[in-house]
Amino acid sequence: MCGPGEKEYVLTIDEKEMVNLMIDLRIIDNQIKKHHVLDRDSVSQHYRTLFFKIHDIDSVILAENMKALQNNPRLAKKIEDDVLKRISDIQEEKGLVEVQ
């Protein structure tokens, strides 16, 4: 619920696509951390530009959808669980983790 004059944020990106976005954002974050501290700003800008181009969205759309997730913890948890499952599946498929 929103108070008077507050914008209500709703997920405008399909849940499946949101999972893809969140996976790519994790990959970007991990790649940026591999670079020297002095290079991280320019590397971050480069990756984010590619990210928005690949997913055909802009920073406003991403921010609004992230806000929608903040306002809906149950949906955020579901998406996070899906992200972790997909990452685990990919790692298993690539032989990067042991299957128990």
URCOR-V315497 format. One record per backbone hydrogen bond with DSSP energy under -1.0 kcal/mol. CO is the residue of the C=O (numbers start at 1). NH is the residue of the N-H. If there is no record, write none. Layout:
BEGIN
<<CO,NH> <CO,NH>>
END
This chain:
BEGIN
<<3,6> <14,18> <15,19> <16,20> <17,21> <18,22> <19,23> <20,24> <21,25> <22,26> <23,27> <24,28> <25,29> <26,30> <27,31> <28,32> <29,33> <32,35> <36,39> <39,43> <40,44> <41,45> <42,46> <43,47> <44,48> <45,49> <46,50> <47,51> <48,52> <49,53> <50,54> <51,55> <52,57> <58,62> <59,63> <60,64> <61,65> <62,66> <63,67> <64,68> <65,69> <66,70> <67,71> <72,76> <73,77> <74,78> <75,79> <76,80> <77,81> <78,82> <79,83> <80,84> <81,85> <82,86> <83,87> <84,88> <85,89> <86,90> <87,91> <88,92> <89,93> <90,94> <91,96> <92,95>>
END
